[in-house]
Amino acid sequence: MIEVRDLSAGYGAGDVIHGISFGAQRGESLCILGPNGCGKSTLLKSIARVIAYRGEVTLEGRELSSFSRKELAKKVALLGQSAQVYFPYTIREAVSLGRYAYAEGFLKNLSAEDNAVVEDTLKKLDIWDIKDRMIDELSGGQLQRVFLAKALAQNPEVILLDEPTNHLDLKNQIELLRYLKLWVTENNKTLIGVFHDLNLVHHFGDTALLMNEGRLAAWGGIKEALNGEIMQAVYGIDIRGFMLESLKKWIQGQRSGPAEWSPE
């Protein structure tokens, strides 16, 4: 579906990412991980053509640089790390912007199909009932849902997500990722997302790409790419051991709770 070959990119002074190569197929959820500042967001911006890059990024065999902006918007959607509110749109109006690539003019006349896509997306992300609220009145979690809905309304082949569970509590993180996983598998799409929570990655991801200092440290199946030895080398701590210790305490707490409680 999408292939990245020898990709390097940066911001003027020098490269942030160096010679990265990987691929992702239809129906696949690829999780990108790594320490802060290792280039994860830069990688996503390169794939979305937000910043210039060297190397190749091909979608279904076609180099991304050959797509017009409107063509690319129908193929790739990017939800950045911090969605900014510049105009006081309603929720419905903000999500409707995702149909820009399909509309004649600047969303002056949305088609019946466009309106149906917007309505369906609002309902599936559980923001239909508040569709007429202004987005500058929303909490961070609600705003994150709105901008995700806007990205999904593009109906892209590939969706790029930079920490999509930002500002969401645990329940909403799980619900959101379950919906995204369903969206990917049912529609045969591709998801490439930056995550920090290893529990969520193991639960929802199909493959993983681990970065370190702007370079590829590992790529492959979740268990293979995120094994204890590689993770310790990248993060400098025994993450596997820490996770197992946390799980042990959780299990012990669950077992000891009822035994310690007494109605007397």
KOLKERO-260099 format. One record per residue: chain; x, y, z of N, C-alpha, C in turn; residue in one letter. Coordinates in steps of 0.1 Angstrom, whole numbers, plus 5000, padded with zeros to 4 digits. Example, Ala and Ser with C-alpha at 12.3 -4.5 7.8 and 13.67 -1.06 7.14 Angstrom:
2
{atom A, {5132, 4943, 5078}, {5123, 4955, 5078}, {5132, 4967, 5078}, a}
{atom A, {5128, 4978, 5071}, {5137, 4989, 5071}, {5129, 5000, 5079}, s}
END
This chain:
264
{atom A, {5008, 4988, 5000}, {5000, 5000, 5000}, {5009, 5013, 5000}, m}
{atom A, {5017, 5014, 5010}, {5026, 5025, 5011}, {5040, 5020, 5014}, i}
{atom A, {5050, 5026, 5007}, {5064, 5022, 5009}, {5072, 5034, 5011}, e}
{atom A, {5081, 5033, 5021}, {5091, 5044, 5024}, {5105, 5039, 5022}, v}
{atom A, {5112, 5045, 5013}, {5126, 5041, 5010}, {5136, 5051, 5013}, r}
{atom A, {5146, 5049, 5022}, {5157, 5057, 5024}, {5153, 5072, 5026}, d}
{atom A, {5143, 5074, 5035}, {5137, 5087, 5038}, {5146, 5095, 5047}, l}
{atom A, {5149, 5107, 5044}, {5156, 5117, 5052}, {5149, 5130, 5051}, s}
{atom A, {5148, 5137, 5063}, {5141, 5150, 5063}, {5145, 5158, 5075}, a}
{atom A, {5143, 5171, 5075}, {5145, 5179, 5086}, {5140, 5193, 5085}, g}
{atom A, {5145, 5203, 5092}, {5140, 5216, 5092}, {5151, 5226, 5090}, y}
{atom A, {5156, 5227, 5078}, {5165, 5238, 5075}, {5180, 5235, 5079}, g}
{atom A, {5183, 5234, 5092}, {5197, 5233, 5096}, {5202, 5219, 5093}, a}
{atom A, {5194, 5209, 5094}, {5200, 5196, 5091}, {5188, 5186, 5092}, g}
{atom A, {5192, 5173, 5089}, {5182, 5163, 5090}, {5179, 5158, 5104}, d}
{atom A, {5166, 5155, 5106}, {5161, 5150, 5119}, {5160, 5135, 5118}, v}
{atom A, {5155, 5130, 5106}, {5154, 5115, 5103}, {5164, 5112, 5092}, i}
{atom A, {5169, 5100, 5093}, {5180, 5096, 5084}, {5178, 5082, 5078}, h}
{atom A, {5176, 5081, 5065}, {5176, 5068, 5058}, {5166, 5058, 5063}, g}
{atom A, {5154, 5062, 5065}, {5144, 5053, 5071}, {5136, 5046, 5059}, i}
{atom A, {5135, 5033, 5061}, {5127, 5025, 5051}, {5118, 5015, 5058}, s}
{atom A, {5105, 5014, 5053}, {5096, 5005, 5058}, {5084, 5005, 5049}, f}
{atom A, {5074, 4996, 5052}, {5062, 4996, 5044}, {5050, 4992, 5052}, g}
{atom A, {5038, 4995, 5047}, {5026, 4991, 5054}, {5015, 4987, 5044}, a}
{atom A, {5008, 4977, 5047}, {4998, 4971, 5038}, {4984, 4976, 5042}, q}
{atom A, {4974, 4973, 5033}, {4960, 4976, 5035}, {4956, 4967, 5047}, r}
{atom A, {4947, 4972, 5056}, {4942, 4965, 5067}, {4952, 4965, 5079}, g}
{atom A, {4963, 4972, 5078}, {4973, 4971, 5088}, {4974, 4984, 5096}, e}
{atom A, {4976, 4982, 5109}, {4978, 4993, 5119}, {4993, 4993, 5123}, s}
{atom A, {5000, 5002, 5119}, {5015, 5003, 5122}, {5017, 5014, 5133}, l}
{atom A, {5023, 5010, 5144}, {5026, 5019, 5155}, {5040, 5023, 5155}, c}
{atom A, {5043, 5036, 5155}, {5056, 5042, 5156}, {5059, 5046, 5170}, i}
{atom A, {5070, 5042, 5176}, {5074, 5045, 5189}, {5089, 5049, 5190}, l}
{atom A, {5092, 5055, 5201}, {5106, 5059, 5203}, {5107, 5070, 5213}, g}
{atom A, {5118, 5073, 5219}, {5120, 5084, 5229}, {5116, 5098, 5223}, p}
{atom A, {5113, 5107, 5232}, {5110, 5121, 5228}, {5121, 5126, 5219}, n}
{atom A, {5117, 5133, 5208}, {5127, 5140, 5200}, {5135, 5131, 5190}, g}
{atom A, {5130, 5118, 5189}, {5137, 5109, 5180}, {5133, 5111, 5165}, c}
{atom A, {5122, 5119, 5162}, {5119, 5121, 5148}, {5105, 5115, 5144}, g}
{atom A, {5097, 5111, 5153}, {5085, 5104, 5150}, {5075, 5113, 5142}, k}
{atom A, {5073, 5125, 5148}, {5064, 5135, 5141}, {5070, 5139, 5128}, s}
{atom A, {5083, 5141, 5127}, {5089, 5145, 5114}, {5087, 5134, 5104}, t}
{atom A, {5087, 5122, 5108}, {5085, 5111, 5098}, {5070, 5112, 5093}, l}
{atom A, {5061, 5114, 5102}, {5047, 5115, 5097}, {5045, 5127, 5088}, l}
{atom A, {5051, 5139, 5091}, {5050, 5151, 5083}, {5056, 5149, 5069}, k}
{atom A, {5067, 5141, 5069}, {5073, 5138, 5056}, {5064, 5130, 5047}, s}
{atom A, {5058, 5119, 5053}, {5049, 5111, 5045}, {5037, 5118, 5040}, i}
{atom A, {5032, 5128, 5048}, {5021, 5136, 5044}, {5025, 5148, 5035}, a}
{atom A, {5037, 5149, 5032}, {5043, 5160, 5024}, {5040, 5174, 5030}, r}
{atom A, {5040, 5174, 5043}, {5040, 5187, 5050}, {5053, 5194, 5049}, v}
{atom A, {5064, 5185, 5050}, {5078, 5190, 5049}, {5084, 5183, 5037}, i}
{atom A, {5095, 5189, 5032}, {5102, 5183, 5021}, {5110, 5171, 5026}, a}
{atom A, {5113, 5161, 5017}, {5121, 5150, 5021}, {5129, 5145, 5009}, y}
{atom A, {5139, 5137, 5013}, {5148, 5130, 5003}, {5145, 5116, 5004}, r}
{atom A, {5145, 5108, 4993}, {5142, 5094, 4993}, {5129, 5092, 4985}, g}
{atom A, {5122, 5082, 4988}, {5109, 5079, 4981}, {5098, 5075, 4991}, e}
{atom A, {5086, 5080, 4988}, {5074, 5076, 4995}, {5064, 5073, 4984}, v}
{atom A, {5060, 5060, 4982}, {5051, 5057, 4972}, {5038, 5051, 4978}, t}
{atom A, {5027, 5055, 4971}, {5014, 5050, 4975}, {5009, 5042, 4963}, l}
{atom A, {5006, 5029, 4965}, {5002, 5020, 4955}, {5011, 5022, 4943}, e}
{atom A, {5024, 5023, 4945}, {5034, 5023, 4935}, {5037, 5037, 4929}, g}
{atom A, {5030, 5047, 4933}, {5031, 5061, 4928}, {5037, 5070, 4938}, r}
{atom A, {5048, 5077, 4934}, {5055, 5086, 4942}, {5046, 5098, 4947}, e}
{atom A, {5046, 5101, 4960}, {5037, 5111, 4965}, {5038, 5125, 4959}, l}
{atom A, {5051, 5128, 4955}, {5053, 5141, 4949}, {5046, 5143, 4936}, s}
{atom A, {5041, 5132, 4930}, {5034, 5134, 4917}, {5019, 5137, 4919}, s}
{atom A, {5014, 5136, 4932}, {5000, 5139, 4934}, {4998, 5154, 4936}, f}
{atom A, {4987, 5159, 4931}, {4983, 5173, 4934}, {4978, 5173, 4948}, s}
{atom A, {4977, 5185, 4954}, {4972, 5186, 4968}, {4958, 5180, 4970}, r}
{atom A, {4949, 5182, 4961}, {4936, 5176, 4962}, {4936, 5161, 4960}, k}
{atom A, {4944, 5156, 4951}, {4946, 5142, 4949}, {4951, 5135, 4962}, e}
{atom A, {4961, 5142, 4968}, {4968, 5136, 4980}, {4958, 5136, 4992}, l}
{atom A, {4949, 5147, 4992}, {4939, 5148, 5003}, {4929, 5136, 5003}, a}
{atom A, {4927, 5131, 4991}, {4918, 5119, 4990}, {4925, 5106, 4994}, k}
{atom A, {4938, 5107, 4995}, {4946, 5094, 4997}, {4951, 5094, 5011}, k}
{atom A, {4956, 5105, 5016}, {4963, 5106, 5029}, {4958, 5117, 5038}, v}
{atom A, {4955, 5113, 5050}, {4950, 5123, 5060}, {4960, 5123, 5072}, a}
{atom A, {4963, 5135, 5077}, {4972, 5136, 5089}, {4965, 5143, 5100}, l}
{atom A, {4965, 5137, 5112}, {4960, 5144, 5124}, {4972, 5146, 5132}, l}
{atom A, {4976, 5159, 5133}, {4988, 5163, 5140}, {4987, 5162, 5156}, g}
{atom A, {4998, 5164, 5162}, {4998, 5162, 5177}, {4990, 5172, 5184}, q}
{atom A, {4990, 5185, 5180}, {4982, 5195, 5187}, {4974, 5203, 5177}, s}
{atom A, {4961, 5199, 5176}, {4952, 5206, 5167}, {4948, 5220, 5172}, a}
{atom A, {4950, 5230, 5164}, {4948, 5244, 5168}, {4934, 5249, 5163}, q}
{atom A, {4928, 5257, 5171}, {4916, 5263, 5167}, {4918, 5277, 5162}, v}
{atom A, {4916, 5280, 5149}, {4919, 5293, 5143}, {4906, 5300, 5140}, y}
{atom A, {4895, 5293, 5138}, {4882, 5299, 5135}, {4871, 5293, 5143}, f}
{atom A, {4861, 5301, 5147}, {4850, 5295, 5155}, {4840, 5288, 5147}, p}
{atom A, {4844, 5276, 5141}, {4834, 5268, 5134}, {4825, 5260, 5144}, y}
{atom A, {4814, 5256, 5139}, {4807, 5245, 5147}, {4814, 5232, 5144}, t}
{atom A, {4810, 5222, 5152}, {4816, 5209, 5151}, {4813, 5204, 5137}, i}
{atom A, {4801, 5205, 5133}, {4797, 5200, 5119}, {4805, 5207, 5108}, r}
{atom A, {4806, 5220, 5109}, {4814, 5227, 5099}, {4829, 5223, 5099}, e}
{atom A, {4834, 5221, 5111}, {4848, 5217, 5112}, {4850, 5203, 5105}, a}
{atom A, {4842, 5194, 5108}, {4843, 5180, 5102}, {4840, 5181, 5087}, v}
{atom A, {4831, 5190, 5083}, {4828, 5191, 5068}, {4841, 5196, 5060}, s}
{atom A, {4850, 5202, 5067}, {4863, 5206, 5060}, {4870, 5194, 5055}, l}
{atom A, {4868, 5183, 5061}, {4874, 5170, 5056}, {4869, 5166, 5042}, g}
{atom A, {4858, 5172, 5037}, {4853, 5169, 5024}, {4858, 5179, 5013}, r}
{atom A, {4868, 5188, 5017}, {4873, 5198, 5008}, {4877, 5192, 4995}, y}
{atom A, {4884, 5181, 4995}, {4890, 5175, 4983}, {4879, 5170, 4973}, a}
{atom A, {4867, 5168, 4978}, {4856, 5163, 4970}, {4846, 5174, 4966}, y}
{atom A, {4847, 5185, 4972}, {4837, 5196, 4970}, {4841, 5205, 4958}, a}
{atom A, {4831, 5211, 4952}, {4833, 5221, 4941}, {4834, 5235, 4949}, e}
{atom A, {4845, 5242, 4946}, {4847, 5254, 4954}, {4851, 5251, 4968}, g}
{atom A, {4850, 5261, 4977}, {4854, 5259, 4991}, {4842, 5255, 4999}, f}
{atom A, {4837, 5243, 4998}, {4826, 5237, 5006}, {4813, 5245, 5005}, l}
{atom A, {4811, 5252, 4994}, {4799, 5260, 4992}, {4787, 5251, 4990}, k}
{atom A, {4789, 5240, 4983}, {4778, 5231, 4979}, {4782, 5217, 4982}, n}
{atom A, {4781, 5212, 4994}, {4784, 5198, 4997}, {4773, 5190, 4991}, l}
{atom A, {4777, 5178, 4985}, {4768, 5169, 4979}, {4760, 5161, 4989}, s}
{atom A, {4750, 5154, 4985}, {4743, 5145, 4994}, {4753, 5135, 5000}, a}
{atom A, {4762, 5130, 4991}, {4772, 5120, 4996}, {4781, 5126, 5007}, e}
{atom A, {4785, 5139, 5004}, {4794, 5145, 5014}, {4787, 5147, 5027}, d}
{atom A, {4775, 5151, 5027}, {4767, 5153, 5039}, {4765, 5140, 5047}, n}
{atom A, {4763, 5129, 5039}, {4761, 5116, 5045}, {4773, 5111, 5052}, a}
{atom A, {4785, 5114, 5046}, {4798, 5110, 5051}, {4800, 5117, 5064}, v}
{atom A, {4797, 5130, 5064}, {4799, 5139, 5076}, {4790, 5134, 5087}, v}
{atom A, {4778, 5132, 5084}, {4768, 5127, 5095}, {4772, 5114, 5100}, e}
{atom A, {4776, 5105, 5092}, {4780, 5091, 5096}, {4792, 5092, 5105}, d}
{atom A, {4802, 5100, 5102}, {4814, 5102, 5110}, {4811, 5108, 5123}, t}
{atom A, {4803, 5118, 5123}, {4799, 5125, 5136}, {4792, 5115, 5146}, l}
{atom A, {4783, 5106, 5140}, {4776, 5097, 5148}, {4786, 5086, 5154}, k}
{atom A, {4795, 5081, 5145}, {4803, 5070, 5149}, {4814, 5075, 5160}, k}
{atom A, {4817, 5088, 5160}, {4826, 5093, 5170}, {4819, 5099, 5181}, l}
{atom A, {4806, 5097, 5182}, {4797, 5101, 5193}, {4798, 5116, 5196}, d}
{atom A, {4797, 5124, 5185}, {4797, 5139, 5186}, {4785, 5145, 5178}, i}
{atom A, {4776, 5136, 5173}, {4765, 5141, 5166}, {4755, 5149, 5174}, w}
{atom A, {4753, 5146, 5186}, {4744, 5153, 5195}, {4749, 5167, 5198}, d}
{atom A, {4762, 5169, 5197}, {4767, 5183, 5200}, {4773, 5189, 5187}, i}
{atom A, {4768, 5185, 5176}, {4773, 5190, 5163}, {4772, 5205, 5160}, k}
{atom A, {4763, 5212, 5167}, {4761, 5226, 5165}, {4769, 5235, 5175}, d}
{atom A, {4776, 5228, 5184}, {4784, 5236, 5194}, {4797, 5242, 5186}, r}
{atom A, {4802, 5253, 5191}, {4813, 5259, 5186}, {4826, 5252, 5191}, m}
{atom A, {4835, 5250, 5182}, {4847, 5242, 5186}, {4856, 5249, 5196}, i}
{atom A, {4855, 5262, 5196}, {4863, 5269, 5206}, {4858, 5269, 5220}, d}
{atom A, {4847, 5262, 5222}, {4841, 5260, 5235}, {4843, 5245, 5240}, e}
{atom A, {4850, 5237, 5233}, {4852, 5223, 5236}, {4864, 5220, 5245}, l}
{atom A, {4863, 5209, 5252}, {4874, 5205, 5260}, {4885, 5199, 5251}, s}
{atom A, {4897, 5197, 5256}, {4908, 5191, 5247}, {4904, 5177, 5241}, g}
{atom A, {4897, 5169, 5250}, {4893, 5156, 5245}, {4883, 5156, 5234}, g}
{atom A, {4873, 5165, 5236}, {4862, 5167, 5226}, {4868, 5172, 5213}, q}
{atom A, {4877, 5182, 5214}, {4884, 5188, 5202}, {4892, 5177, 5194}, l}
{atom A, {4898, 5168, 5202}, {4906, 5158, 5195}, {4897, 5149, 5187}, q}
{atom A, {4885, 5146, 5192}, {4875, 5138, 5185}, {4871, 5145, 5172}, r}
{atom A, {4869, 5158, 5173}, {4864, 5166, 5162}, {4874, 5166, 5150}, v}
{atom A, {4887, 5168, 5154}, {4897, 5168, 5143}, {4900, 5154, 5138}, f}
{atom A, {4898, 5144, 5146}, {4899, 5130, 5141}, {4887, 5127, 5131}, l}
{atom A, {4875, 5132, 5135}, {4864, 5131, 5126}, {4866, 5138, 5113}, a}
{atom A, {4872, 5149, 5113}, {4876, 5157, 5101}, {4885, 5148, 5092}, k}
{atom A, {4895, 5142, 5098}, {4905, 5134, 5091}, {4898, 5122, 5085}, a}
{atom A, {4889, 5115, 5092}, {4882, 5104, 5087}, {4872, 5107, 5076}, l}
{atom A, {4866, 5119, 5077}, {4857, 5124, 5067}, {4863, 5125, 5053}, a}
{atom A, {4877, 5126, 5053}, {4884, 5127, 5040}, {4883, 5113, 5033}, q}
{atom A, {4879, 5103, 5041}, {4879, 5089, 5036}, {4892, 5086, 5029}, n}
{atom A, {4904, 5088, 5036}, {4917, 5085, 5030}, {4920, 5070, 5029}, p}
{atom A, {4929, 5067, 5021}, {4934, 5053, 5021}, {4944, 5051, 5032}, e}
{atom A, {4952, 5061, 5036}, {4961, 5061, 5047}, {4958, 5072, 5056}, v}
{atom A, {4957, 5069, 5069}, {4955, 5079, 5079}, {4968, 5079, 5088}, i}
{atom A, {4973, 5091, 5090}, {4985, 5093, 5098}, {4981, 5100, 5111}, l}
{atom A, {4984, 5094, 5123}, {4980, 5099, 5135}, {4992, 5102, 5145}, l}
{atom A, {4993, 5114, 5150}, {5004, 5117, 5159}, {4998, 5118, 5173}, d}
{atom A, {5000, 5107, 5181}, {4994, 5106, 5194}, {4979, 5109, 5194}, e}
{atom A, {4972, 5101, 5188}, {4957, 5103, 5186}, {4949, 5103, 5199}, p}
{atom A, {4955, 5097, 5210}, {4948, 5096, 5223}, {4951, 5107, 5232}, t}
{atom A, {4958, 5118, 5227}, {4961, 5130, 5235}, {4948, 5135, 5241}, n}
{atom A, {4949, 5139, 5254}, {4938, 5146, 5261}, {4926, 5137, 5264}, h}
{atom A, {4927, 5124, 5261}, {4916, 5115, 5263}, {4918, 5106, 5276}, l}
{atom A, {4908, 5104, 5284}, {4909, 5095, 5295}, {4910, 5081, 5290}, d}
{atom A, {4912, 5071, 5299}, {4915, 5058, 5295}, {4903, 5051, 5288}, l}
{atom A, {4891, 5054, 5292}, {4879, 5048, 5286}, {4878, 5053, 5272}, k}
{atom A, {4880, 5066, 5270}, {4879, 5072, 5256}, {4890, 5068, 5247}, n}
{atom A, {4902, 5066, 5253}, {4914, 5061, 5245}, {4910, 5047, 5239}, q}
{atom A, {4905, 5039, 5248}, {4902, 5025, 5243}, {4891, 5025, 5233}, i}
{atom A, {4880, 5033, 5235}, {4869, 5034, 5226}, {4874, 5039, 5213}, e}
{atom A, {4882, 5050, 5213}, {4887, 5056, 5201}, {4896, 5046, 5193}, l}
{atom A, {4905, 5039, 5199}, {4913, 5030, 5192}, {4906, 5017, 5187}, l}
{atom A, {4896, 5013, 5194}, {4887, 5002, 5189}, {4880, 5007, 5177}, r}
{atom A, {4875, 5019, 5176}, {4869, 5024, 5164}, {4878, 5025, 5153}, y}
{atom A, {4890, 5030, 5155}, {4900, 5031, 5145}, {4904, 5017, 5139}, l}
{atom A, {4906, 5008, 5148}, {4909, 4994, 5144}, {4898, 4989, 5135}, k}
{atom A, {4886, 4991, 5139}, {4875, 4986, 5131}, {4874, 4993, 5118}, l}
{atom A, {4877, 5006, 5118}, {4877, 5014, 5105}, {4887, 5009, 5096}, w}
{atom A, {4899, 5005, 5101}, {4910, 5000, 5092}, {4907, 4987, 5086}, v}
{atom A, {4902, 4977, 5095}, {4899, 4964, 5090}, {4887, 4963, 5081}, t}
{atom A, {4876, 4970, 5085}, {4864, 4969, 5077}, {4865, 4976, 5063}, e}
{atom A, {4873, 4987, 5063}, {4874, 4994, 5050}, {4887, 4991, 5043}, n}
{atom A, {4895, 4982, 5048}, {4908, 4979, 5042}, {4917, 4991, 5040}, n}
{atom A, {4918, 4999, 5050}, {4926, 5011, 5050}, {4940, 5008, 5057}, k}
{atom A, {4948, 5018, 5058}, {4961, 5017, 5064}, {4962, 5028, 5075}, t}
{atom A, {4966, 5024, 5087}, {4968, 5034, 5098}, {4983, 5034, 5102}, l}
{atom A, {4989, 5045, 5102}, {5002, 5047, 5107}, {5002, 5058, 5118}, i}
{atom A, {5005, 5053, 5131}, {5003, 5063, 5142}, {5014, 5063, 5152}, g}
{atom A, {5017, 5074, 5157}, {5027, 5076, 5168}, {5020, 5074, 5181}, v}
{atom A, {5026, 5065, 5189}, {5021, 5062, 5202}, {5032, 5061, 5213}, f}
{atom A, {5028, 5063, 5225}, {5037, 5062, 5236}, {5033, 5051, 5246}, h}
{atom A, {5020, 5048, 5247}, {5016, 5038, 5256}, {5017, 5024, 5250}, d}
{atom A, {5027, 5016, 5256}, {5030, 5003, 5251}, {5018, 4993, 5253}, l}
{atom A, {5010, 4995, 5263}, {4999, 4986, 5265}, {4989, 4988, 5253}, n}
{atom A, {4986, 5000, 5249}, {4977, 5002, 5237}, {4983, 4997, 5225}, l}
{atom A, {4996, 4999, 5223}, {5003, 4994, 5211}, {5002, 4978, 5210}, v}
{atom A, {5004, 4971, 5221}, {5003, 4957, 5221}, {4989, 4952, 5218}, h}
{atom A, {4980, 4960, 5223}, {4966, 4956, 5222}, {4960, 4959, 5208}, h}
{atom A, {4964, 4970, 5202}, {4957, 4974, 5190}, {4966, 4974, 5177}, f}
{atom A, {4979, 4973, 5179}, {4988, 4974, 5167}, {4990, 4960, 5161}, g}
{atom A, {4993, 4960, 5148}, {4997, 4948, 5140}, {5012, 4948, 5139}, d}
{atom A, {5018, 4959, 5136}, {5032, 4960, 5134}, {5037, 4972, 5141}, t}
{atom A, {5050, 4973, 5144}, {5056, 4984, 5151}, {5069, 4988, 5144}, a}
{atom A, {5072, 5001, 5145}, {5084, 5007, 5140}, {5090, 5015, 5152}, l}
{atom A, {5102, 5011, 5156}, {5109, 5017, 5167}, {5120, 5026, 5162}, l}
{atom A, {5120, 5039, 5166}, {5130, 5049, 5162}, {5139, 5052, 5174}, m}
{atom A, {5151, 5056, 5170}, {5161, 5061, 5180}, {5170, 5071, 5173}, n}
{atom A, {5170, 5083, 5178}, {5179, 5093, 5173}, {5178, 5095, 5158}, e}
{atom A, {5165, 5095, 5153}, {5163, 5098, 5139}, {5165, 5086, 5130}, g}
{atom A, {5168, 5075, 5135}, {5171, 5063, 5127}, {5162, 5051, 5131}, r}
{atom A, {5160, 5042, 5122}, {5152, 5030, 5124}, {5160, 5020, 5133}, l}
{atom A, {5153, 5017, 5145}, {5159, 5008, 5154}, {5154, 4994, 5152}, a}
{atom A, {5141, 4993, 5148}, {5135, 4980, 5146}, {5122, 4982, 5139}, a}
{atom A, {5118, 4972, 5131}, {5105, 4972, 5124}, {5100, 4958, 5121}, w}
{atom A, {5088, 4956, 5124}, {5082, 4942, 5122}, {5070, 4940, 5131}, g}
{atom A, {5067, 4927, 5133}, {5056, 4923, 5142}, {5059, 4929, 5156}, g}
{atom A, {5048, 4931, 5163}, {5049, 4938, 5176}, {5059, 4931, 5185}, i}
{atom A, {5057, 4918, 5187}, {5066, 4910, 5196}, {5081, 4911, 5191}, k}
{atom A, {5083, 4910, 5178}, {5097, 4910, 5173}, {5103, 4923, 5174}, e}
{atom A, {5096, 4934, 5170}, {5102, 4947, 5170}, {5103, 4953, 5184}, a}
{atom A, {5094, 4949, 5193}, {5095, 4955, 5207}, {5099, 4945, 5217}, l}
{atom A, {5109, 4937, 5214}, {5114, 4928, 5224}, {5122, 4935, 5234}, n}
{atom A, {5124, 4929, 5246}, {5130, 4935, 5257}, {5144, 4941, 5255}, g}
{atom A, {5152, 4933, 5247}, {5166, 4938, 5245}, {5166, 4950, 5237}, e}
{atom A, {5159, 4951, 5226}, {5158, 4963, 5217}, {5153, 4975, 5225}, i}
{atom A, {5142, 4973, 5232}, {5136, 4984, 5240}, {5145, 4989, 5250}, m}
{atom A, {5153, 4981, 5257}, {5162, 4986, 5267}, {5173, 4994, 5260}, q}
{atom A, {5178, 4989, 5249}, {5189, 4996, 5241}, {5184, 5010, 5237}, a}
{atom A, {5171, 5011, 5233}, {5166, 5024, 5228}, {5162, 5034, 5240}, v}
{atom A, {5155, 5028, 5250}, {5150, 5037, 5260}, {5160, 5038, 5272}, y}
{atom A, {5170, 5029, 5273}, {5179, 5030, 5284}, {5174, 5024, 5297}, g}
{atom A, {5163, 5018, 5297}, {5157, 5012, 5309}, {5151, 4998, 5306}, i}
{atom A, {5149, 4990, 5315}, {5143, 4977, 5313}, {5128, 4978, 5313}, d}
{atom A, {5123, 4982, 5302}, {5108, 4984, 5301}, {5100, 4972, 5303}, i}
{atom A, {5105, 4961, 5297}, {5098, 4948, 5298}, {5097, 4944, 5313}, r}
{atom A, {5108, 4945, 5320}, {5108, 4942, 5335}, {5099, 4951, 5342}, g}
{atom A, {5099, 4964, 5339}, {5090, 4974, 5346}, {5075, 4970, 5344}, f}
{atom A, {5072, 4967, 5331}, {5058, 4963, 5328}, {5054, 4950, 5335}, m}
{atom A, {5063, 4941, 5336}, {5059, 4928, 5343}, {5058, 4930, 5358}, l}
{atom A, {5066, 4939, 5363}, {5065, 4942, 5377}, {5052, 4949, 5380}, e}
{atom A, {5048, 4958, 5371}, {5035, 4966, 5373}, {5024, 4956, 5372}, s}
{atom A, {5024, 4947, 5363}, {5014, 4937, 5361}, {5013, 4928, 5374}, l}
{atom A, {5024, 4924, 5379}, {5025, 4916, 5391}, {5018, 4923, 5403}, k}
{atom A, {5021, 4936, 5404}, {5014, 4944, 5415}, {4999, 4945, 5413}, k}
{atom A, {4995, 4947, 5400}, {4981, 4948, 5397}, {4974, 4935, 5401}, w}
{atom A, {4980, 4923, 5397}, {4974, 4910, 5400}, {4973, 4908, 5415}, i}
{atom A, {4984, 4911, 5422}, {4984, 4910, 5436}, {4974, 4918, 5443}, q}
{atom A, {4972, 4931, 5438}, {4962, 4940, 5444}, {4948, 4934, 5442}, g}
{atom A, {4945, 4928, 5430}, {4932, 4923, 5427}, {4930, 4910, 5436}, q}
{atom A, {4940, 4902, 5439}, {4938, 4890, 5447}, {4937, 4894, 5462}, r}
{atom A, {4945, 4904, 5466}, {4945, 4907, 5481}, {4933, 4915, 5485}, s}
{atom A, {4927, 4922, 5475}, {4916, 4931, 5479}, {4904, 4924, 5486}, g}
{atom A, {4898, 4914, 5480}, {4887, 4907, 5486}, {4890, 4900, 5499}, p}
{atom A, {4903, 4895, 5499}, {4907, 4887, 5511}, {4909, 4897, 5523}, a}
{atom A, {4913, 4909, 5521}, {4915, 4918, 5531}, {4902, 4925, 5536}, e}
{atom A, {4892, 4925, 5527}, {4880, 4931, 5531}, {4871, 4922, 5539}, w}
{atom A, {4865, 4928, 5549}, {4856, 4920, 5558}, {4844, 4929, 5562}, s}
{atom A, {4832, 4924, 5562}, {4820, 4932, 5566}, {4819, 4934, 5581}, p}
{atom A, {4828, 4927, 5589}, {4827, 4928, 5603}, {4836, 4940, 5608}, e}
END
